[in-house]
């Protein structure tokens, strides 16, 4: 990690985040087993929305178990631009939103980080007005904000979208948002979180139907409840919020990241290694655990919050369809595809959540996988081995999938596009190094070019079964 981390003047004072340099690559010498214990960091998707939720409180909030991620840094920069005070010490983040100096979030940051848009509900509830650029993030498919907009309108807000900016305000005839019955056309996590935050300070009762049930929604609800919000039903499809006039200082600990935990479970399975993970919440991982066991991977739950993965003699093919929670998570689709490339038999993956989230298939094929993609479906035929090659990350979870494949591949793999990986994994390469992986980050262009000249770029010969 030396030479990779930098201090940024804005965002989280005193925090360090990964330098997002296009010249950085990961070099992996695959085919080695792993062993040891890995500590699972706080959930990325919880941390980002809870940081936005702190805007609801005019007093100090302390958030623990905050992961060290580029996206967390960007969210910190968004909050700082609004005039919020942030201080970070290790994995503890102190936020004071006693004074929100502006209702307009910076375009150049929000367009890079989709989760920052979710702050529109909290800003509107606090100030009565909010100006939020339309969001960005990974290019994995259309993720419109119409559900957010219609929900805020149902709560009495006037909302207009012009020139890429979402402008929302509470009419002068009303001082607060008003409670409403809202039904979401689809169980959008972002819309559920945005509207739940807005409703905490609204007048009266708000009922959100067909709400998202993800653990991160439940974590946000618990954070708001700890500040004095009145929320029932989080984690179910119906959430009921009784608005209050003020929220108060609190401390909250972020839940473990279920996607990081799932990624390390696959790291153990794909390298035929024994790993111990903690802390984990096994209830958050039930569909992932079920599919791994279906493939022949042995998993043991150990109290109080540990999960052990044991080497499997052979991996069996299986079919996967991504669905909203409690179904199989879309964020685990790409890592599982890497594992299925080495399973015995044919597997089918149907990506039903995002329409553009199978681009990593072509990169896995460069490593010798046998994958055909038609529409939102991938057909994976297991091969005896993968072989190292240069590959390019196309999004956050695709980056993790390529790292996993590189760990199993024979020879050396070079992974480009690490800005995707650093957005959502807390020092993944360092954690893998501590488990014995032959992985290192190269930042010198000269060394990168020298290494690339020695890499075998010919995919492994595919032997059909």
C-alpha positions as CSV (number, residue, x, y, z in Angstrom):
1,X,0.0,0.0,0.0
2,X,3.0,2.3,0.3
3,X,2.8,5.0,-2.3
4,X,-0.8,4.2,-3.1
5,X,-2.6,6.2,-0.4
6,X,-3.0,9.9,-0.4
7,X,-4.4,12.6,1.8
8,X,-7.1,14.7,0.2
9,X,-7.7,18.3,1.3
10,X,-11.5,18.0,1.0
11,X,-14.1,15.4,2.1
12,X,-13.0,13.7,5.2
13,X,-10.3,15.6,7.0
14,X,-7.4,13.4,8.0
15,X,-8.7,10.4,6.0
16,X,-6.8,8.5,3.5
17,X,-8.3,6.9,0.4
18,X,-6.9,5.1,-2.6
19,X,-5.4,7.2,-5.3
20,X,-7.4,6.7,-8.4
21,X,-4.7,6.6,-11.0
22,X,-5.3,5.1,-14.4
23,X,-1.7,3.8,-14.5
24,X,-2.2,1.5,-11.4
25,X,-2.6,-2.2,-12.1
26,X,-2.9,-5.3,-10.0
27,X,-0.5,-8.1,-10.8
28,X,-1.6,-11.5,-9.7
29,X,0.3,-14.7,-9.8
30,X,-2.4,-17.3,-9.6
31,X,-2.8,-20.9,-8.6
32,X,-1.8,-20.4,-5.0
33,X,-3.9,-21.5,-2.0
34,X,-5.0,-19.0,0.7
35,X,-5.2,-19.4,4.4
36,X,-6.1,-17.4,7.5
37,X,-8.6,-14.9,8.9
38,X,-10.1,-11.9,7.0
39,X,-11.8,-9.1,8.7
40,X,-14.9,-7.9,6.9
41,X,-15.3,-4.1,6.7
42,X,-18.4,-2.1,7.1
43,X,-21.0,-2.2,4.4
44,X,-20.3,0.3,1.6
45,X,-24.0,0.8,0.7
46,X,-24.9,1.3,4.4
47,X,-22.1,3.8,5.0
48,X,-23.0,6.0,2.1
49,X,-26.7,6.4,2.8
50,X,-26.2,6.7,6.6
51,X,-23.8,9.6,5.9
52,X,-26.6,11.2,3.9
53,X,-29.0,10.4,6.7
54,X,-26.8,12.4,9.2
55,X,-28.1,15.5,7.4
56,X,-31.4,14.9,9.1
57,X,-29.9,15.7,12.5
58,X,-28.8,19.2,13.6
59,X,-26.5,17.7,16.3
60,X,-23.4,15.5,16.3
61,X,-23.5,12.0,14.9
62,X,-20.8,9.4,15.3
63,X,-20.7,6.5,12.8
64,X,-18.5,3.5,13.5
65,X,-17.1,0.8,11.2
66,X,-16.9,3.1,8.2
67,X,-14.9,1.4,5.4
68,X,-12.0,3.1,3.7
69,X,-13.3,3.5,0.2
70,X,-13.1,6.0,-2.7
71,X,-16.9,6.3,-2.7
72,X,-16.9,7.2,1.0
73,X,-14.4,9.9,0.3
74,X,-16.6,11.3,-2.5
75,X,-19.6,11.3,-0.3
76,X,-17.6,13.1,2.3
77,X,-16.7,15.7,-0.3
78,X,-20.4,16.1,-1.2
79,X,-21.3,16.7,2.5
80,X,-18.4,19.1,2.9
81,X,-19.5,21.1,-0.1
82,X,-22.9,21.5,1.7
83,X,-21.1,23.0,4.7
84,X,-21.1,19.9,6.9
85,X,-18.3,19.2,9.3
86,X,-16.7,15.8,9.1
87,X,-13.8,14.3,11.1
88,X,-12.5,10.8,10.7
89,X,-10.3,8.7,13.0
90,X,-9.7,5.2,11.8
91,X,-13.0,3.7,11.0
92,X,-14.9,6.3,13.1
93,X,-16.6,9.2,11.3
94,X,-18.0,12.2,13.2
95,X,-20.5,14.3,11.3
96,X,-22.0,17.6,12.5
97,X,-24.8,18.9,10.3
98,X,-26.0,21.7,12.6
99,X,-25.6,24.1,9.7
100,X,-26.3,23.2,6.1
101,X,-24.9,26.2,4.3
102,X,-26.3,25.4,0.8
103,X,-29.1,23.3,-0.7
104,X,-27.2,22.8,-3.9
105,X,-24.9,19.7,-4.2
106,X,-21.9,19.9,-6.5
107,X,-22.5,18.7,-10.0
108,X,-19.0,17.2,-10.5
109,X,-19.3,15.0,-7.5
110,X,-22.9,13.8,-7.6
111,X,-22.5,12.8,-11.2
112,X,-19.7,10.4,-10.1
113,X,-21.5,8.9,-7.2
114,X,-25.1,7.7,-7.5
115,X,-25.6,7.3,-3.7
116,X,-25.1,11.0,-3.2
117,X,-28.4,11.7,-4.9
118,X,-30.2,9.9,-2.1
119,X,-29.4,12.9,0.1
120,X,-32.1,14.9,-1.7
121,X,-34.7,13.6,0.8
122,X,-32.7,14.6,3.9
123,X,-31.8,18.1,2.5
124,X,-35.4,18.8,1.4
125,X,-36.7,17.7,4.9
126,X,-34.2,20.0,6.7
127,X,-34.1,23.1,4.5
128,X,-37.4,22.9,2.5
129,X,-35.4,23.1,-0.8
130,X,-32.9,20.9,-2.5
131,X,-31.0,21.1,-5.8
132,X,-29.4,17.8,-6.8
133,X,-27.7,16.9,-10.1
134,X,-28.8,13.6,-11.6
135,X,-26.6,10.8,-10.4
136,X,-23.7,8.8,-11.9
137,X,-21.9,5.7,-10.8
138,X,-21.1,2.4,-12.5
139,X,-22.5,2.1,-16.1
140,X,-24.5,-1.1,-15.4
141,X,-27.8,0.0,-16.7
142,X,-30.6,2.5,-16.4
143,X,-31.3,3.5,-12.8
144,X,-33.8,6.4,-13.2
145,X,-34.9,8.6,-10.3
146,X,-38.6,8.8,-11.2
147,X,-39.6,6.7,-8.1
148,X,-37.8,9.2,-5.9
149,X,-39.4,12.2,-7.6
150,X,-43.0,10.7,-7.5
151,X,-42.6,9.9,-3.9
152,X,-41.4,13.4,-2.9
153,X,-44.3,14.8,-4.9
154,X,-46.7,12.6,-3.0
155,X,-45.3,14.2,0.2
156,X,-46.2,17.7,-1.1
157,X,-42.9,18.7,-2.7
158,X,-42.7,20.6,-6.0
159,X,-40.1,18.8,-8.2
160,X,-38.7,19.8,-11.6
161,X,-35.8,18.4,-13.6
162,X,-34.1,20.9,-15.9
163,X,-30.6,20.9,-17.4
164,X,-29.7,17.7,-15.5
165,X,-30.6,19.2,-12.1
166,X,-33.4,18.0,-9.9
167,X,-34.9,21.0,-8.2
168,X,-37.3,20.3,-5.3
169,X,-38.9,22.6,-2.8
170,X,-41.7,22.7,-0.2
171,X,-44.3,25.3,-1.1
172,X,-44.4,28.3,1.2
173,X,-48.0,27.4,2.3
174,X,-46.4,24.4,4.0
175,X,-43.4,24.4,6.4
176,X,-42.9,20.6,6.2
177,X,-43.4,17.7,4.0
178,X,-46.6,15.8,4.7
179,X,-47.1,12.2,5.2
180,X,-48.4,10.1,2.3
181,X,-49.2,6.6,1.1
182,X,-46.5,5.7,-1.5
183,X,-46.4,2.6,-3.6
184,X,-43.1,1.9,-5.5
185,X,-43.5,0.4,-8.9
186,X,-40.4,-1.7,-8.1
187,X,-38.6,-2.2,-4.8
188,X,-35.9,0.3,-5.4
189,X,-33.3,0.5,-2.6
190,X,-32.4,4.1,-3.4
191,X,-36.0,5.3,-3.6
192,X,-36.9,3.5,-0.4
193,X,-34.0,5.1,1.4
194,X,-34.6,8.6,0.0
195,X,-38.3,8.6,0.9
196,X,-37.8,7.0,4.3
197,X,-35.3,9.8,5.2
198,X,-37.6,12.5,3.9
199,X,-40.6,11.0,5.9
200,X,-38.7,11.1,9.2
201,X,-39.2,14.9,9.5
202,X,-42.6,15.0,7.6
203,X,-45.9,15.9,9.2
204,X,-48.0,12.8,9.8
205,X,-47.7,9.2,8.7
206,X,-46.0,7.9,5.6
207,X,-46.5,4.4,4.3
208,X,-44.1,3.1,1.7
209,X,-45.4,0.0,-0.1
210,X,-43.4,-2.4,-2.1
211,X,-40.3,-1.1,-0.3
212,X,-36.9,-2.6,-0.7
213,X,-36.0,-5.2,1.9
214,X,-32.2,-5.1,1.7
215,X,-30.2,-5.2,5.0
216,X,-28.8,-1.7,4.2
217,X,-32.4,-0.3,4.3
218,X,-32.8,-1.9,7.7
219,X,-29.5,-0.4,8.8
220,X,-30.5,3.1,7.8
221,X,-33.8,2.7,9.6
222,X,-32.0,1.7,12.8
223,X,-29.7,4.7,12.4
224,X,-32.7,7.0,12.1
225,X,-34.5,5.3,15.0
226,X,-31.4,5.9,17.2
227,X,-31.8,9.6,16.4
228,X,-35.4,9.6,17.5
229,X,-37.2,8.7,14.3
230,X,-40.4,6.6,14.5
231,X,-40.0,3.8,11.8
232,X,-41.7,0.4,11.8
233,X,-41.5,-2.4,9.2
234,X,-38.0,-1.8,7.8
235,X,-36.8,-5.0,6.3
236,X,-40.3,-5.9,5.1
237,X,-42.2,-4.7,2.0
238,X,-44.2,-2.1,4.0
239,X,-42.4,0.6,6.0
240,X,-44.4,3.0,8.2
241,X,-42.9,6.3,9.4
242,X,-44.5,8.7,11.8
243,X,-42.8,12.1,11.3
244,X,-41.1,14.0,14.1
245,X,-40.1,17.6,14.3
246,X,-36.4,17.0,15.3
247,X,-33.8,14.3,15.5
248,X,-31.0,14.1,18.0
249,X,-27.3,13.1,18.4
250,X,-26.5,9.4,18.2
251,X,-23.8,6.8,17.7
252,X,-24.3,4.0,15.2
253,X,-22.2,1.0,14.0
254,X,-22.4,0.1,10.3
255,X,-23.3,-3.6,9.5
256,X,-20.7,-5.9,7.9
257,X,-20.5,-5.7,4.1
258,X,-22.4,-8.8,2.9
259,X,-20.9,-8.4,-0.7
260,X,-17.4,-8.2,0.6
261,X,-18.1,-11.3,2.7
262,X,-19.5,-13.1,-0.3
263,X,-16.5,-12.2,-2.4
264,X,-14.1,-13.7,0.2
265,X,-16.2,-16.8,0.4
266,X,-15.7,-17.2,-3.4
267,X,-12.0,-16.5,-3.0
268,X,-11.8,-19.5,-0.7
269,X,-13.9,-21.7,-3.0
270,X,-12.1,-20.7,-6.2
271,X,-8.6,-21.3,-4.8
272,X,-9.7,-24.5,-2.8
273,X,-8.6,-22.8,0.4
274,X,-9.8,-22.7,4.0
275,X,-10.6,-19.1,5.2
276,X,-12.3,-17.7,8.3
277,X,-14.4,-14.6,7.9
278,X,-15.7,-12.2,10.6
279,X,-17.7,-10.3,11.4
280,X,-20.6,-11.6,9.2
281,X,-24.3,-11.7,9.5
282,X,-25.3,-15.0,8.0
283,X,-28.9,-14.0,7.5
284,X,-27.7,-11.4,5.1
285,X,-25.9,-14.1,3.0
286,X,-28.5,-16.8,2.8
287,X,-28.9,-16.9,-1.0
288,X,-25.1,-16.7,-1.5
289,X,-24.5,-19.5,1.1
290,X,-27.2,-21.6,-0.5
291,X,-25.7,-21.4,-4.0
292,X,-22.2,-22.1,-2.7
293,X,-23.4,-25.2,-0.9
294,X,-25.3,-26.2,-4.1
295,X,-22.0,-26.1,-5.9
296,X,-20.3,-28.4,-3.3
297,X,-18.6,-25.7,-1.2
298,X,-18.5,-26.5,2.5
299,X,-19.4,-23.6,4.9
300,X,-19.5,-23.7,8.7
301,X,-21.1,-21.1,10.9
302,X,-19.0,-20.5,14.0
303,X,-20.4,-18.3,16.9
304,X,-20.7,-15.5,17.5
305,X,-20.3,-14.0,14.0
306,X,-17.8,-16.1,12.0
307,X,-18.1,-18.1,8.8
308,X,-15.6,-20.7,7.7
309,X,-15.2,-21.8,4.1
310,X,-13.5,-25.2,3.5
311,X,-11.9,-26.6,0.3
312,X,-14.3,-28.4,-2.0
313,X,-13.2,-31.5,-3.9
314,X,-15.0,-30.4,-7.0
315,X,-17.3,-27.5,-8.0
316,X,-20.7,-28.3,-9.5
317,X,-22.5,-26.1,-12.1
318,X,-25.6,-24.3,-11.0
319,X,-28.1,-21.7,-12.3
320,X,-28.5,-18.2,-10.9
321,X,-31.1,-15.5,-11.3
322,X,-30.5,-12.1,-9.7
323,X,-33.5,-10.7,-7.8
324,X,-34.1,-8.0,-5.2
325,X,-33.5,-9.1,-1.6
326,X,-34.1,-11.7,-0.2
327,X,-33.3,-13.1,-3.7
328,X,-29.8,-13.6,-5.1
329,X,-28.0,-10.2,-5.0
330,X,-27.0,-8.7,-8.4
331,X,-23.8,-7.5,-6.8
332,X,-22.7,-11.1,-6.4
333,X,-23.5,-12.1,-10.0
334,X,-20.1,-11.2,-11.4
335,X,-18.0,-12.9,-8.7
336,X,-20.1,-16.0,-9.0
337,X,-19.5,-16.0,-12.7
338,X,-15.8,-16.4,-12.1
339,X,-16.4,-19.4,-9.8
340,X,-18.8,-21.0,-12.4
341,X,-16.1,-20.8,-15.1
342,X,-14.3,-23.6,-13.2
343,X,-17.4,-25.7,-12.2
344,X,-18.1,-29.1,-13.8
345,X,-20.9,-28.7,-16.3
346,X,-23.0,-25.9,-17.7
347,X,-24.4,-23.0,-15.8
348,X,-26.9,-20.3,-16.7
349,X,-26.9,-16.8,-15.2
350,X,-29.9,-14.5,-15.7
351,X,-29.3,-10.9,-14.8
352,X,-32.8,-9.5,-14.1
353,X,-32.0,-6.4,-12.1
354,X,-29.7,-4.4,-14.5
355,X,-29.6,-4.7,-18.2
356,X,-25.9,-4.0,-18.8
357,X,-24.2,-6.0,-16.2
358,X,-22.6,-8.9,-18.1
359,X,-19.7,-7.0,-19.7
360,X,-17.1,-8.9,-17.6
361,X,-17.9,-12.1,-19.5
362,X,-15.7,-11.0,-22.4
363,X,-12.8,-10.3,-20.0
364,X,-13.2,-13.7,-18.3
365,X,-13.1,-15.2,-21.7
366,X,-9.7,-13.6,-22.2
367,X,-8.6,-15.7,-19.2
368,X,-9.8,-18.9,-20.9
369,X,-13.4,-19.1,-19.7
370,X,-16.1,-20.4,-22.0
371,X,-19.0,-17.9,-21.7
372,X,-21.7,-16.9,-24.2
373,X,-23.9,-13.9,-23.6
374,X,-27.3,-13.4,-25.1
375,X,-29.3,-10.4,-23.9
376,X,-29.3,-10.5,-20.1
377,X,-28.4,-14.2,-19.9
378,X,-24.9,-15.8,-19.7
379,X,-24.2,-19.4,-20.6
380,X,-21.2,-20.7,-18.7
381,X,-19.5,-23.9,-19.6
382,X,-16.9,-25.0,-17.0
383,X,-13.3,-25.3,-18.2
384,X,-10.4,-27.3,-16.5
385,X,-8.3,-24.2,-15.9
386,X,-7.9,-20.4,-16.5
387,X,-4.7,-18.8,-17.6
388,X,-3.3,-15.3,-16.9
389,X,-3.9,-12.4,-19.3
390,X,-4.3,-8.6,-19.2
391,X,-7.9,-7.7,-18.4
392,X,-9.9,-4.5,-17.9
393,X,-12.4,-3.8,-15.1
394,X,-15.8,-2.6,-16.5
395,X,-17.5,-1.9,-13.2
396,X,-17.1,-2.4,-9.4
397,X,-18.3,-6.0,-9.1
398,X,-16.7,-7.0,-12.4
399,X,-13.4,-5.8,-10.9
400,X,-13.8,-8.2,-8.0
401,X,-14.7,-11.0,-10.4
402,X,-11.5,-10.5,-12.3
403,X,-9.4,-10.5,-9.1
404,X,-11.0,-13.8,-8.1
405,X,-10.4,-15.3,-11.6
406,X,-6.8,-14.1,-11.4
407,X,-6.3,-15.9,-8.1
408,X,-7.3,-19.2,-9.7
409,X,-5.6,-18.7,-13.1
410,X,-2.3,-20.3,-14.0
411,X,0.4,-17.7,-14.6
412,X,0.1,-14.0,-14.2
413,X,-2.9,-11.7,-14.6
414,X,-2.7,-7.9,-15.0
415,X,-5.9,-6.1,-14.0
416,X,-6.5,-2.5,-15.3
417,X,-9.2,0.0,-14.3
418,X,-8.7,-0.2,-10.6
419,X,-10.7,2.9,-9.9
420,X,-13.7,0.7,-10.1
421,X,-12.3,-1.7,-7.5
422,X,-11.3,1.1,-5.1
423,X,-14.8,2.5,-5.1
424,X,-16.2,-0.4,-3.2
425,X,-13.6,-2.7,-1.6
426,X,-11.6,-1.7,1.5
427,X,-8.0,-2.6,0.6
428,X,-9.0,-5.8,-1.1
429,X,-5.4,-6.5,-2.4
430,X,-3.9,-6.0,1.0
431,X,-6.4,-8.3,2.6
432,X,-5.6,-10.9,0.0
433,X,-1.8,-10.5,0.5
434,X,-2.4,-11.2,4.2
435,X,-4.0,-14.4,3.2
436,X,-1.0,-15.5,1.2
437,X,-2.1,-14.4,-2.3
438,X,0.6,-13.4,-4.8
439,X,-0.9,-10.0,-5.6
440,X,0.6,-6.6,-5.7
441,X,-0.3,-3.1,-7.0
442,X,2.0,-1.5,-9.5
443,X,1.9,2.2,-10.0
444,X,5.1,2.8,-12.1
445,X,4.3,3.0,-15.8
446,X,7.7,1.6,-16.6
447,X,7.3,-1.5,-14.5
448,X,3.8,-2.0,-15.8
449,X,5.1,-2.0,-19.4
450,X,7.9,-4.3,-18.5
451,X,5.5,-6.8,-16.9
452,X,3.0,-6.6,-19.8
453,X,5.7,-7.6,-22.2
454,X,6.2,-10.9,-20.3
455,X,2.5,-11.7,-19.9
456,X,1.0,-14.6,-21.9
457,X,-1.9,-13.0,-23.8
458,X,-3.2,-16.3,-25.3
459,X,-6.3,-17.6,-23.7
460,X,-6.2,-21.1,-22.2
461,X,-7.3,-23.9,-24.6
462,X,-10.9,-24.8,-23.9
463,X,-11.6,-28.5,-23.4
464,X,-15.3,-29.1,-23.6
465,X,-16.8,-31.6,-21.2
